[in-house]
């Protein structure tokens, strides 16, 4: 049974400028008055819709999803600020893992492949939550920043300018072994790709991943794409990330167990533990998370750099 009151349809078209819309045939609608009906009941046309908790728009740029997530994280930060004073510091990590992180990472493998400029607002909110829970100096989010006894302050403290500098978050992330937003996208996406390749399920997704023809190589063939927006989907961007990190996550095969034939040596896949896709899921995740944390701690002590972010997007 289909609930027609909840049905809607969407017309997907590329996001082009005004001049391109006038000349591009793909952007011109076939019939502006076109209506879809089922059992004599019209189906409404929408430009965005929520599907399994993720908002999909007609341009596939994920702007609506990111805007919705931004408002959700702002509400979560208010909740964290309220419950923090009732929770001992030893449980702050649980607050972050249970209240903030699930909203931040839900469906991230779908929308997390966008350009870094679009993710910057969400990354700023993540840093704000980290400062509230684990920061050592007070900021505008702490009640102690505003409430203080005036009689205990000296004259110089009253007349001096208040510092509004925010605490650097890189030492906090590294101290508590927390991944930043961009590295969370890499972790969740590569784990999903690994499970698809390992269990060959679901089959429609597995058929879109093609392993390289080279022997004993677990790299994937990058799908062909023409539009830049196609690069951000679940097959192109994750494939590139997979090819970058897979060699660092699997053990090298045992060369002493090679098969000799006609003066040629054939390497046996899986001759060493954890050297192929038979590696346990937990082991693969631990290695990937350790690799991302090691990458995140490299470089400058307090300033974020490109080598700290596992991304192929500008």
Buried (B, 14 or more C-beta within 10 A) or exposed (E): EEEBEEEEEEEEBEBBEEEEBEEEEEEEEEEEEEEEEEEEEEBEEBEBBEEEEBBBBBBBBBBBBBEBBEEBBEEBBEEBBEEBEEEEEEEBBEBBEEBBBEEBBBBBBBBBBBEBEBBEBBBEBBBBBBBBBBBEEBBEBBEEEEEEEEEEEEEEEEEEEEEEEBBBBBBBBBEEEBBBBBBBBBBBBBBBBBEBBBEEEEEEBEEEBEEEEEEBEBBBEBBEBEEEBBBBBBBBBBBBBBBBBBEEBBBEBBEEEBEEEEEEEEBBBBBBEBBBBEBEEEEBBEBBBEBBBEBBBEBEEEEBEEEBBBBEBE
